[in-house]
Amino acid sequence: MTTYRAYQLDARRRILTASWVEAANDSEAKAKAAEDLCEEDIPSVELWQATRLVDEITCEDDGEA
């Protein structure tokens, strides 16, 4: 398992929270971060593995306005 760090960002791209994510590979880590950290009022999540930016996940609303 590889350890990743995920950061919930606000609309100004400031870090709100940071969480550890354990996953076998980048794809699994992205899926876990999106599922666990995309919440209401969280526009994006950055996923890092050490000093490497793995992905910036855009959190989308499931419902319609």
C-alpha positions as CSV (number, residue, x, y, z in Angstrom):
1,M,0.0,0.0,0.0
2,T,1.1,3.5,-0.8
3,T,0.4,6.5,1.4
4,Y,-1.1,9.6,-0.2
5,R,-2.1,13.0,1.3
6,A,-5.4,14.6,0.2
7,Y,-6.3,18.2,0.7
8,Q,-9.8,19.6,0.6
9,L,-9.6,23.1,-1.0
10,D,-12.0,26.0,-0.8
11,A,-13.0,28.2,-3.8
12,R,-9.9,30.3,-3.3
13,R,-7.8,27.1,-3.3
14,R,-6.9,27.4,0.4
15,I,-6.5,24.1,2.3
16,L,-9.4,23.4,4.6
17,T,-8.4,19.9,5.8
18,A,-5.8,17.3,5.1
19,S,-6.3,13.5,5.2
20,W,-4.2,10.4,4.7
21,V,-5.3,8.0,2.0
22,E,-3.9,4.4,1.8
23,A,-4.2,2.8,-1.6
24,A,-2.6,0.2,-3.9
25,N,-2.1,2.7,-6.8
26,D,-3.0,6.2,-8.0
27,S,-6.3,5.1,-9.5
28,E,-7.5,3.6,-6.3
29,A,-6.3,6.6,-4.3
30,K,-8.2,9.0,-6.6
31,A,-11.4,7.0,-6.3
32,K,-11.1,6.9,-2.5
33,A,-10.3,10.6,-2.2
34,A,-13.3,11.5,-4.4
35,E,-15.7,9.3,-2.5
36,D,-14.5,10.2,1.0
37,L,-13.6,13.9,0.6
38,C,-15.9,15.4,-2.0
39,E,-18.6,17.1,0.1
40,E,-21.0,20.0,-0.1
41,D,-19.1,23.3,-0.4
42,I,-15.8,21.5,-1.3
43,P,-15.0,22.4,-4.9
44,S,-11.8,20.3,-5.2
45,V,-9.4,17.9,-3.6
46,E,-5.7,17.7,-4.3
47,L,-4.1,14.3,-4.1
48,W,-0.3,14.1,-3.4
49,Q,2.1,11.1,-3.1
50,A,5.1,12.6,-1.3
51,T,6.1,15.6,-3.4
52,R,4.3,14.4,-6.6
53,L,0.9,15.9,-7.4
54,V,-1.2,12.9,-8.5
55,D,-4.4,14.7,-9.4
56,E,-6.7,17.6,-8.6
57,I,-10.2,16.1,-8.3
58,T,-13.1,18.4,-9.2
59,C,-16.0,17.7,-6.9
60,E,-19.3,18.0,-8.7
61,D,-22.8,18.4,-7.3
62,D,-24.8,15.2,-7.7
63,G,-28.1,17.1,-7.6
64,E,-29.5,19.8,-9.8
65,A,-30.4,23.3,-8.7
